[in-house]
């Protein structure tokens, strides 16, 4: 019995699509944080709370914590989703959806921090 390999069908998988979306958002976060954020600042606003105001000031290069966390989330969620996909597809789909949502939140946080430092 010959098994055909249909690459188009493989890339229509919801898990691959959400994983790709998470990876694209994370790549955008890396590119933006490496190109737009002034890393040479001795004091940069890195956290703002509506109730308190500015509550964390650090060095500009510390902004790279956001894309590093995003990368770790995408990789860990992707690995867990890969392990769970055969036994519990719903959990795998929720993990990958959560990774995309987390990337979007990290990108929004970066944008807010960038605006505050301009």
C-alpha positions in Angstrom: 0.0 0.0 0.0 1.5 3.3 -1.1 1.1 6.2 1.3 1.1 9.6 -0.4 2.5 12.7 1.2 0.4 15.7 0.7 2.3 18.7 2.0 -0.6 21.1 1.5 -2.8 19.0 3.8 -0.1 18.8 6.4 0.2 22.6 6.7 -3.6 23.0 7.1 -3.4 21.4 10.5 -4.7 23.9 13.1 -1.8 23.0 15.5 0.7 23.9 12.8 -1.1 27.1 11.9 -1.4 28.3 15.4 2.2 27.3 16.1 3.3 29.2 13.0 1.3 32.3 14.1 3.0 32.2 17.5 6.4 31.8 16.0 5.7 34.8 13.6 4.5 37.0 16.5 7.6 36.0 18.4 9.9 36.8 15.5 8.2 40.2 15.2 8.8 40.8 18.9 12.5 39.9 18.5 12.9 42.2 15.4 11.1 45.1 17.1 13.0 44.8 20.3 16.4 44.5 18.6 15.8 47.4 16.2 13.4 49.9 17.8 14.1 49.9 21.6 17.0 52.0 22.7 19.2 49.4 24.5 22.0 51.8 25.3 19.8 53.8 27.8 21.3 53.7 31.3 17.8 54.0 32.7 14.7 52.8 30.8 11.1 52.4 32.0 10.5 48.7 31.9 7.2 48.4 33.9 4.3 50.6 34.5 1.3 50.0 36.7 -1.9 52.1 36.4 -2.3 52.3 40.2 1.3 53.2 41.1 2.8 54.5 37.9 6.4 53.6 37.0 7.5 50.8 39.2 10.5 49.3 37.5 13.4 51.1 35.9 16.3 49.2 34.5 18.9 49.2 31.8 17.7 49.3 28.2 19.0 45.9 27.3 16.7 44.2 29.8 13.8 44.6 27.4 15.1 41.4 25.7 13.5 39.5 28.6 10.2 39.8 26.7 11.3 38.0 23.5 13.2 35.4 25.5 10.1 34.6 27.5 8.1 34.5 24.3 10.5 32.1 22.7 10.5 29.8 25.8 6.6 29.8 25.7 6.4 28.9 22.0 9.0 26.1 22.3 7.5 24.6 25.5 3.9 24.9 24.4 4.9 23.4 21.0 6.6 20.5 22.6 3.7 19.8 25.0 1.2 20.1 22.1 3.3 17.7 20.1 3.3 15.2 22.9 -0.5 15.6 23.6 -1.7 15.8 20.0 -2.4 12.0 19.7 -4.0 11.4 23.1 -5.7 14.7 23.8 -6.0 16.9 20.8 -8.2 19.5 22.5 -5.5 20.2 25.2 -2.9 20.5 22.5 -5.0 23.0 20.6 -5.6 25.0 23.8 -1.9 25.1 24.5 -1.1 26.4 21.0 -3.9 29.0 21.2 -2.5 30.1 24.6 0.9 30.5 23.0 -0.4 32.8 20.3 -2.4 34.8 22.9 0.8 35.1 25.1 2.8 36.3 22.1 0.1 39.0 21.4 0.2 40.1 25.0 4.0 40.3 25.0 3.9 42.3 21.8 1.3 44.7 23.3 3.5 45.1 26.4 6.5 45.8 24.3 4.6 48.5 22.4 3.4 50.1 25.6 7.0 50.1 27.1 8.4 51.5 23.8 5.9 54.4 23.8 6.7 55.2 27.5 10.4 55.4 26.7 10.1 57.8 23.7 
